[in-house]
Amino acid sequence: MAESNQAFSNILIRWYERHKRDLPWRETKDPYAIWLSEIILQQTRVAQGLPYFQKFISRFPTVGSLAEASQEEVLALWQGLGYYSRARNLHACAQMVALQYNGKFPASYKELLKLKGIGAYTAAAIASFAFNEAVPVVDGNVYRVVSRVFGLHDDISNASTRKVFEGRLASLIPSDAPGEFNQAIMEFGALHCTPSAPDCKNCIFNHSCFAFKNNEVANLPVKTKKVKVLNRYFNYFVFQFGEEVLMGARKDKDIWLGLHDFFNLERGELFDEETALAEVSNLISTKNWELIDISATYKHVLTHRIIYARFFRVRIFQPDDFISLIQSIKLKPISVSDSAGISKPVLITNYLNDTLF
């Protein structure tokens, strides 16, 4: 027999009070800190996101201080966390709050949705955690718990399914503790009702859980669509003159927008030495250069793509050739030592760390 709505909520919140992780954003009602934590934790494990939250709160203790920062500074602090559009939206949202809302986050779910980079989940989290609005959060953990306990077979790959789950959750969320309920159901999914090998025998809901009773734990939630992974091949040319290399911020609407990398020729495969030499000859008309190093192949895995990269390091001997190349490929000279302080993808950082200039 399924739990009553109130019984489910009470049992869940009691479990949360005993088992919740001690995390800094749970000790505050400050919407800025809550928003910051939610953006950082999107597609990111708590263990990985925690030090970034601490760095951002330390550097930018208020939404106003974040709004006043440059995008370059925000991207540099975000470096290594991935999904860099989050960092750009974070900065843009802070500026919206500072300029359009007098430095204060709007206190309702509907108003929060108007902010840059804030979708239904993040708006619900801020509204319930900071302002006690009884609006349910729906994330992967919540889908898993609700589908298993209540036997919902709606395909979570379909956008319309969110409404089904929001409707079920609306009947469960207590009006006097919406934030605690939302935290509890997400925490329960993260720690106990896990994607694989959940501890069903010791679960607080095993006497009523639909999936446990019907041997469907492995089948719920239903998710049919699979992400198609694209392989991409980056041939990087590291043009070096003295202690400087040519780098530039990525401008196309692609991955790593605003981050710095080297001159890249993306093709259907990685170049061999002969092809690389031919490409350099097309760029530099003189013979005053030398291909001095070819890296091993780097593999960088993202959610929807796998990047294979090879770095071809080219030393240029004459300043005129270096200047001509700068004008041709529209990159800027940066000293190797200064490259440590600019925002760049992890792939580029890894190469620089591996290479002795």
N, C-alpha and C positions, 0 to 999 in steps of 0.2 A: 504493500500500500504506500502511495506517495505521501511525502510530508505535506502538511498544510503549509501555506505560504509563510505564516508567522513562525512556525516550528523550524522550517528550513533556515530562515534568516537568523533565528536565535542560535541554533546549533552552529551555523557557519561563523557567526561573530564570536561566539565563545571559543571556537577553535582558533580563530585569528588572534584573539587576545593572548592565548597561550603560546602560539607558535610563530607569530610574525617576526620577520627579520627587523633588526634595529637599523633603520635607514634615516638619514638626516632630514629628508623631505617629508617624512611622516611625523616629524616633531613640530611642524609649523602649519599655520593657516595662511601663510603669505602666498598669494597667487603667483607672484614672480618666481619664487623658489619651486613651487609645484609645477608651473609651466615649464621652467628650465629642465627639471628632472624628467618630465614626460617627453620632451623633445629629444633629449639625450638618449633616453631609453628606447626610443623607437628603433626596432630592428637591432637592438643591442642588449647584451646580457648585463645584468645588474653589476656583476663583478668588474666588467669592463667599463661601464658607464660611471660608476661611483667616483673614481679619481677625476674624471672630466667634470662632473658636477662640482666637486670641491674646487677644482681650478677655476671654473667659471664664476662661482660664487665669491671666491677670493678676489679675483681680478675685477669682476663686475658685480658688486654687492646689491645694486639696484637696477631696475629696468632702465632708468635714466642713464646710468653709467654705461650700460651696454649699448644704448642708442647712440651715445656720443662716440663710441669707438669706431675705428675704420673697419671696413669689411675685411681688409687684409689681416688686421689684428685678430678678428674673430676666426677667420679661416686658419690662421696659424695656430691658435689655441685649440681648434677642433682637429687639427692634423692627426691622422691615425685612427679616427673614429669612423670614417667612411660616410657614405650617403651625404655628400657635402651640400646638397640642396637644402638639407635641414639647417645647416649653419647659415646659409644665405637667408633662408626664411626666418630663422631666429633673429637675425640682425634687423631684417625688414619689419618684423612684428614688433620688436622693441621700439623702433622708430615710430611705428603707428601708434603704439600705446603712449609714447612720450608726447607726440605732436597732436594727436587727435583725441586722446582721452586724458590729457593733463597728467600723464605719468601713472595713471591708475588703471588696472585691468577692469574691464566691464564685469559686472557681478552676475550676469545671467548667461545661460547656455546659448540662447539665440544671439546675443550680442558678441559672445566670444567667437562664434562661428564666422563673424565678419573679419576677424584678424587673419593676417597672412600666415599661412602654414598651419592653421588650426582647423582640424577636421572634427568629425562627430565624436571620435573617441577622446581626443585631447580636450575638447570643450566640455564634455561630460565629466572628465576627471577633474578639471579645474573647478567647474561649477559645483560639483558635489564635495570635493575635498576642502576647498577654500570657502565656499559660500553656502554649503548645506542644501543645495538644490537637489531634489529627488529625481535625478535623471540618471539612468543606468549607463555604465560603461560596457562596451562590447569589444573585446580583443580576442586573440587566439586562446588564451587561458579560459576566458568566459565562455566562448563557444564550446570548448571541450567539456567543461563542468556541466553546463546547462543541457547540452545535447545528451550526455551520458545519464545524468540523474533523471531527466524528465523524458528521455526517449524522443528527442526531436531529430528527424531524419532529413530536414531541409539541407540542401547542398550549400555549404558556406562559401563556395566559389561564386555563387550568384549574389549580386549586389542586393537583390530584393530580400534575401534571407536575413539581413541585419534587422529589418523591421519586425520579422517574426520573433527573433530573439529579444529585441527591445520590448516587444509587447509582453513576452513571458516574464522578463525581468521587472517590468513596471509593476507587476502584481506581487513581486517578491521584495522589492526594495523598501525598507522601512522609512517613513517620512521623518522620523526623529534621529536617524543615523545613516543617511544615504552614503556619506563618504566612507564611513567604517565598513558598511556592507560592500561597497565597490572595491575597497582595498582587500577585504576578506576574500571575495570570490576570485579575484585575480591571484592573490597569494596562494589560495588553495589549489588553483590550477597549476601554478608555477612549482609548488613544493610537493603536492600530494597527488592530485589527479593529473599526472604527467602524460605526455604523448605516448611514451612507451614504458612498459613495466610499472604501472601505477600500483600502489600497495592497497589493492581492493579489500583484502581480508581484514585489514585494520582501518578501514575507512569509516568515517562518522556517518556516512549515508548508505553503507552496504545493505542495510535492512530494507531500503526502499529504492535503491538506484536501479533504474530500468536496464541500463547496459550490463550491470553486474548480474542481475537476475536472469537476463536473457542471453548471456554470453556474447554481448555485442560491444564490449569495451574497445576492442581493436578496430571496430568498424565505425565508431563515432568519434568526432563529428564526420559527417559525409563531406568529402571534398574530391571532386572529380577532375577539375582542371589542373594541369601540370604546367609549370613554368618552362618555356622553351629557352634553353641556354644557347647563347651565340658565342662562337669562338672568334676572337679578333687578334690580329697580328700587328704589333707595333715595332717598327724599325726605327730606333732612336739614333740620331747622330749627335754626338757630344763634341761640338766644335770648340777647340781650346787654343787660346793664344796666351802664352805666359801662364799666369795664375787665374785667368778668367775663362769662363765658359759661357756659351750662349744659351739663354733660357727665356721663356716668356709665359705669360698667363694664358691659359686656354680660354678661347672666346666663343667657339661654336657651341650650340645648344647640344651638348653631349656630356658624358661623364666628366667630373672634375672641373666644372666650369669655375674659372677664376684661380685655379691652382697652377703652379708653375711646372713646366717640364721642358724637355729638350726638343729640338727639331725632329718631327716624327713623320715618317712616310708609312701610312697604314696600307697594307696590301693584303692579298689573300694568303700570303705565307711569309715566313721570315727570310730575310736576305742571306745569301752566302757571301763570302768575301768578294768574289768577282762582281756580283750585282751591286754590292755596297760601293766598291771602287768606282763603278760606272756612274752611280748616282752622285757621288762627290764630284766627279769630273764634270758632270752637268751643272753643278753649282759653282765650282771654282775653276776658272778658265786657265789659270797658271798651274805650274807643277810644284808650287811652294807649299806643299802640305804632305802629310804622311798619315796613313791609317796605322795607328800604333797599338790598338787593342780591340779585340772583339770579345764581348762578354759571353758567358754561358747564357742559356735561355732562362728567362725569368717567367714564372707562372703566377698570375695574380687572379684570384677567384672572387668575383662579385656575384650578386644574387642572380642576375639575368645574363651574365656573360663571363667568359674566361678569357683573360688577356695573356697572350704569349708575347714576350718582349725580348729584343736583343739590342744591345747598345754597342754602337760603332764609334770609337773614340778617335777623333781626327785632330792632329796637331797642325796648326797653321804657323808658318814661319815669318811671314811678312805682314806688317800692320795694315798695309793697303788692301791686301786680300781679306783680312779680318773685317775691316771697315766696309768693304764692298759686300761681303757676305751678310753683315748686319743689315745693310740696306735692302738686300735681296730677300731675305727670309723673315725680316721684321721681328727679330728677337733682340734681346739686350744683353750686353756683357755683364756678368756677375762673377765676383771673385768666388773661388771655391769655398773659402772660409765664410763668406757672407751667405752662401746658399743654405747654410744650416738654419738661418733665421727667417727664411721666406716660406710661405705656405706651398706645399707640394704633395702629390699623392704618395702613399706609402711605397708604391713601386719605385718611385724616383729616390725616396729616402733610402730604401734598401740598397739600391745600386750605389749611391754615393757612399754609404757606410761600407760597402764591400770593396770600393775602389780606392787605390792610393794614387793621388795626383802628385 
